[in-house]
Amino acid sequence: MVILDYKFYQRDDVVRIAKELLGKTLCTKIDEKLCGGIITETEAYAGIHDKASHAYGGRRSERTEIMYQKGGTAYVYLCYGVHSLFNVVTNKKDIPDAVLIRGIAPVTGTEFMLQRTGKKTLDKNFSIGPGKVSKALGIHYSHTGIDLCGDTIWLEDTGIIVHEDEIKTGTRIGVNYAGEDALLPYRFIFINYQK
């Protein structure tokens, strides 16, 4: 097991990073509860040039300022006033690329995940969807800005190798407002873990 470091996050190809995050394990230790899940679905957002990105055109706000931090920072925002959505900031400082984590396969602390979600069993859709990921892992929008090389939220490489033929590529969800950029093939699914 290797904890991903800044070198991994601070590369300049957010699409490649989004694909390489498949099979990695997203871990949290929140309220003394250790949880983790294998990342099964991601979406890339290519900063100021991507109309689907919160930072498109160089927009900066109190919320999106986190996206301009160095790669290896958590960007967590509130969606519809209900769901906390967890993103990994990538690239160098002031280049606001990010990867949304859309799905995980729970592997550690599943009893805590069930408590947080109020579920009795881990069905196949238990943690598919970015709001479900955050809820299961205890991630809240107040965690935005956390260093992903710390001990609250981090990502691990446990040696799972994901081959190209195990990755389904498609368009991102819920970004119709982005015009032609809504059609970019920036969504990736690890099909061995998710159908």
Secondary structure, DSSP 4 states (H G I P E B T S, - for coil): -EE--HHHHTSS-HHHHHHHTTT-EEEEEETTEEEEEEEEEEEEEEGGG-TTSTTGGG---TTGGGGGSPSSEEEEEEETTTEEEEEEEESSTT--EEEEEEEEEEEE-HHHHHHHHT-SS--TTTTBSHHHHHHHHT--GGGTT-BTBSSSEEEEE-S----GGGEEEEPPSS-GGGGGGGGS--EEEETTT--
